[in-house]
Amino acid sequence: PFQGKASIKASGHAELMLAQAKGTIDCYEPPGGYMMAFAGVNLGMLRSHTLLSVGGSLGASVAIELNLQAEFTGRGAKAKGIPGSSREAGVPGQQVVDMAEHDPDQGTELKAFAGGELGVTVAGQVEWKSPETDKFAPFAKIAPALMGQVGVGAESTFKINYAAGKFRIVAKAGFCFGIGAKGKLTLEVDADLIWEFAQWVAYQLKNINYERLEFIDEEAFEALSNILVIALQNGRELKDYIYDTAQQAQDALVDFWDGLRDEMAAAEARSILVERINTNPDVLRYITPDAKGALLYRLIQVNAFDALEPENRTWNWEDINFWRFGFMTERKRAIINIFAWAQSQAEYRNIMQRIKPKISNDNIPVDEGEAALLEFLGRGEKSWLSSDYPGNLQRFYQQLKPTASKGTPIVRNDMADYLTQYDVEPKFHRACFNYTECLPPPHKENV
């Protein structure tokens, strides 16, 4: 390095001494991803992406228990993890790390440090391979307190909660760095990442066939569902509705409807919701069952002004609903659009249990939710000239798969793609080697 031109290729404990140089270490661990699991539930293909930028006059040392390839030139130094550097034998992607059973005392330790009067910028993120793009994308950052553990007991191996306006993930280091990494670290999902986080949660629900995700606190899950509903109702981005606490997110949804000045305003708000859903049904793709239930509850509420809102019925004579009998056919179409994104019969039943005014863990019986919905859909139906929305909903249920497929994209269940999906997508366990940009760190750390 002192001659201005050198290269190092090392495995194990690599110590790089830099003199009056700036360097960047960009590590993907593992480059192709691990199929991570928690308590037997596959979380998808995940990997960590850590960026360490160093610069100073006295030099630095970086020790990382990975394969590194470093290049030195007269302008500085760069290093990257060698693609394919997997610690365990076997096909990449078929190595499953279950954090509920992982022994942190086995294997090597990953750590990084810098010595001397040196400025260090650390950025890190966890990335997942989306079934829709087959590429890695970030959904959580390493929190400013790197390798920290805040307010979580030693018994936690993987937990997501919500505090101070952020979803926080506390996990064994193995969640980010693979087999053998010791200790725990805190990740966070801020406003810039909440959309990607919502997608990740939607796919975790789908892969477990809409059972309860044990690693997400009830408050955190309810906060996400409330944020999804509020953003859809107002037609804005999720990041515009980040609240300090989960209770504030819940209060914001309830206060929105309770705060409407009169019945005319409530009817208008419901008609705006109908228009948003029917104009762009794709906004429902990543909505949780709890959020879908909350939307349905609003859509079946009726007062004297609802029938007067033009968005509740089509006025286009080329639309078949224009010629059919039926009460607020466009609102009924919005209800069917919500169920068009149900991925299994299990999710359908899950949604029926959540048709209630407040998102909470106190569910209603499936039959009760379904009866209320069918009663609304049946209003104004007359003989063969009717829109037959009750029959449409029941036919939706019959064509749904009993169990949602794993590792496949979320698609509408009235499309051919839904019926032709594999039970388990072959690429679900396949490693992916695309590169991503590292998100900027929350702030600079001087070590």
N, C-alpha and C positions, 0 to 999 in steps of 0.2 A: 504493500500500500504506500509506503514512503517513496517508492520510485514512481508512483503515479499510475502504475499499470500492473494489475495482478488479478487472479481469480482463485476462488476457494470453492471446493465442493466437499461438503462434510456431512456426516451423519452423527447424531448424538449430541453431546454437549459442545456446541461451537462457540468459540469466543472470538469476536471480531474487534480488533483494536483499530480505531480510526484516528487520524491526526488531522486536525483542522479540516474536517470534512462533514458534509451533511449526508445522511443516508436514510433510506426508506426500506422497511421490511414489510412485505405484503404477503401474509400467510393465509392459505386456505387449509382448513383441517377438518376432515380429510378433503382433498381437492374435489373428489367425486361425490362426497356426502356419505353419511351413515343413515341407515334406516333406524331411526330412534324409536324407542317404545317406553311406555310407562305403565306398569302393572299389566302387562300383556296387551296393551292397546298400541298399535302402530301409529306414530305421529307423523309419518312421512319421511322423505329424504331430507336430512338437515346437514348443515355444515357451519363452521365458524369462519369468519373473515376478519382478521386482525391486521391493523395497519399501525406500525410504529415508526414515527419520523423523529430522527435525532439530529442534533446539530450543536457544535460547541468547539471550544479551543483545546480542551484537555483530552478529548477522546471519549469513547463509549465502549461498553461491552454488552453484548446481547447474548443471552443463553436461552436457547429454546430447544426442547427435546423433540426436534423434528429434523427431517432432511432439509438442508438449506443449500441453495446455490447463490453465492454472492459474487458480484462483479465490481471491481474497483477501477476507476479511471481518474484522470487528473481533475475531473469535475465533481467527484464524489463517489458514493457507493450505493448499490442497490442489491436487494436480496429478495428471493421469492421461494416459497415452498415448491419442491419438485412435484409435478403432477403424478398422481398415482402412489404417493408414499403412504401406503396403508400398513398399520402395525400388525394386523392379523392376516393370516392366510385365508384364501377363499376368494370368491368372486366379489368385486366391489359392489356394494349395495345390499348384499345378502348377509352382512354382518349386523346383527341387531344388538343394540346396547339397551338393556332394560334398567333404567335408573333406580327402580324400586329394589333391584337386587344387586346393583353395582357395588363392588368393594373398592372404595377410593384408595386403599392402602397398597393396591397392587399396581404394577406397571410403573412407567416413568412419570415425571412431573414436568408440566409445562409452565414456564415462568419467563418473564422478561424484566430486565432491569438496566439502568444506565448509571454510570459512575462519573465522578468529576463534576465540574461546573458545566452542566449540560441541560439544554432545554429539550423536553420530550413531549411530544404530542401523541396521545394514544387514542385510537378509534377502533371500535370493534362492533361487530353485529352478527346476528344469527340469521342465516338464510335458509329458505325452504324451496324445494323444487315444485313449482306449481304444475298441476296436471293439465292446465290449459295451455301453457307455453313450453313446457318441458325445459324450463330454464330456472336458475336460482334467482331469488329476489329476497331482500331483507324484510323481516317483520319485527325485529327488536334490536335495540342497541345495548351495548355494554354500558351500564350506568356510570356516572362520574366516579363513584366510589368503587373503583375497579377491584374485583375480587372481594367486594364487601358483602356483608350479610346484615341486613337491617331489619330488626324486629321479627325475625323468623327463627323458630326453634331449630335445634340440631336435628330433629326428627324429619324435617322436610327434605325431600329429595327433588321435588319438582312442584312448584306451586305458583299460581297466578292470582294476584289480588289487584285492587284498585285503590290508589291513594294519591293525593295531591295532584289530581288531574292526569294521572298516568297509570297505565296497566304495568304492573311490576312483576317480573318473573324471577323467582329465586330457584336456582337449580344447582345440582352437582356440576362441577366443572366438566364432567364427562358429557353433559348436554351440549356443550359448545366445542369442546376440544377432543372428544373421543375417549376411547378406552385408556385408562391409566391416569387421567388428569385428576389431581387432588383438589380438595377444598370445594368451596361454593362461590358463586358469583351472582350478582344482581343485574338483570337486564331490565330495560324499560321500553315502553311503547308510548311515544309522544304523539302530538297532533299530526306530524308529518308521516307517521307510520300506521296510523289507526286504520286506514283503508286496507292496507295489506294485512294487518293483524285480523281484521274482520273476515277477510277471505280465508286466512289460515284457520280460524275458528270454524268457519262454515264447512271446510273440508274435514276437520276433525270430527264434527258432528256427523257428517255423511259417512265417514269411514267406520264409525262406531254404530251406525244405523240409528242415530238420534236417541241414544241413551244419554245418561248424565255424564258429563266430562268431569271426572273426579278431581282433576288437577286445577280446575278453575273455581275460585270461591263463588258462592251464590251471588254475593254483592257485585263482584266483577262481571259476572255473566249478565246480571240484570242491568248493570250500567251500560254494557255494550248494546244490549237489546233496546234499551230506552233511547240511546243515542242514535241507533239506526232508524227508529220510528220518527224521532223528532226531525232528523235530517231529511227523511223522505217527505214528511208532511210539509216542510218549509222549502223543499226543493233546493237545498244547499249541501255543501260538503260536510262529511263527518267531523272534520277538524274544527268546524265552526261551533261545535256543540260539546266541547270538552269541559266538564265541570270538575270542581275540586273533589267532590265526594260522590259516591254512588247514590246516596240519598238525594243530592241535589239534581242528579240526572233524572231520577224518578219523579221528583217534585216538578221538574220542568215540564214533563209530559202531561202530568195530571193538571198542572196549573194552566197549561195551554188551553185545554178544553174547558176547564172550570172557569177560566178567565174570560171566555167569550162573552160579549156584552149582552147578547139576547139569543133567542132561538133562530132568528134570521142569520146571525153571524155563524152559529153552529152549523146550520144547513149549508151555508156557503163554504165553510171549512171542509165539510165532508165532500162537497162537489169538487173542490180543488184537489182533494186526495184522489177522487175517482179519475179526474182528468190526468193527473200525473201518472197514475198506474197504467191507464189505458193508452196513453201517448207513448210511454216508454216502459213496457213491462220488464225490461232487463234490470231496472233498478231493484227488483225483488230477488235477484239471483243469490245474494249472500245474506239475505234476511234470516235471522234465527226463527225457529218455531214460535218462541215467545213473542217476538216482534210481529210475526204474521198473525198470531192470535189477537194482539192488541189492535192491529189494523182492521181485522175482521169485526171486532166488537164495535169500532167506530162506524164501519160501513153499514151495519144492520140497525143503527139507531135512526129513528125517523120522527120528525115533528111536522107541523102543518106546512112549513116552508120548503121541505125537502123536495116535494113533488114539483115545485115551481122552478127549481134550479135547472137550467137547460143542460148542464153537463151530465145529469142523471139519466137522460134519455137521448138517443140519437135523433138528429134532425136531417140526416142525410138519406134521401129517398133511395139511394143505391145500396144502402146497408139493409140486409135482410131483416134486422130487428125493427126497422122503421115500419114494416108491414105486419108485424106480429103483435098480438096482445101481450101485455106484461107490464108490471109495475117497475119503473126505474130500471130499464133493461141495461143501460150503460153501467149503473152501479153493480148490477148482478154480473156483468162482464168483468168488472174489476175484481170481484170476489173469485170468479173462476180463474182469472189471471194469477191471483195469489196461489191457488192450488195447482196451477200449471207448473210451478217450480218445486212441488213436493217430489222427493226422490224415492219414496217408498211408502208402503202402507203404514209402516211404523211412524213415519213423519206425519202422515195424514192424521193418525190418531193423536199424535203429540200436539198438533195444531189445535184439534178440537178441544183438547183439555185446557187450552189457554185463551179461549174467547172470553175475555173478562176485561174490566176497565183498567186494572193495574197489573203490571208485570211483576210477578212474585212466584214463590214456590208453592203457593196454595192453589192447586189445580182443581178444576171441576171435572165431573165424569164425562167421558167421551160422548155418551148418549145425550147428555144435556147440551153440550156445545153443538153437536150435530143437529139436534132438534131445533135449536134457535136459528141456526143457519138455514135449514131446509124450510122453516116457516117463512122466513123473509124471502127466500128464492121462489117460494110458491105463490107469493102475492100477485094477484091479477092474472094468473095463468088460466087460460080457457081453451080447452079442447086442442085440436091439432094445429090451430093457428097461433098457439102460444110459443114462447121462447124455450120452454121446458128446461130451465136452468136447474131445478132439483134433479132431474134425470141426468143432466150433464155432469153434475157433481158426483153422483153415485157411479156413473160410468168411469169417471176419472179414477175413483178408488179401485174399481175392478181391474183396470189396466195397469195399475202400479205394481212394481215388484214388491214382494214381501220384505226383502232386505235390500238396502241400497248397495250399489256396487262400490268397490274400493279403488281409489287411485284414478278414477275416471273424472272427466270434467262434469261440472253441474250444468245440466241442460234441461230445457223444458220437457216435461213428460209426454207432451203431445207431438213430439218430433221423432222422426225415425231414428235419430242418433241415440235417443234414450233406450229404445227397445233393443238396439244392436250392441250396446255396451257389454264388455266382459264383466263377469262377476268380480274379478280382480284384474285390473289393467296390467298386462305384462311388463310395461315400463315403470310400474309403481316401485319396484325394487332395483331399478337400473340406475347406476351412477350417472352423473352429469358433470361435464367438465367445462361449462361455459364460465366466463369471467364476469365479474360485476364491479361496479364502482363502490368504494367504501364511503359510507355516509360521514359527513363532518362530525367530529366529536362534540359533546355538549360544551366543553371548554378545555383549555390546555392545562396539562399537569406538568409542573416543574418538579423534577426529582433531583 
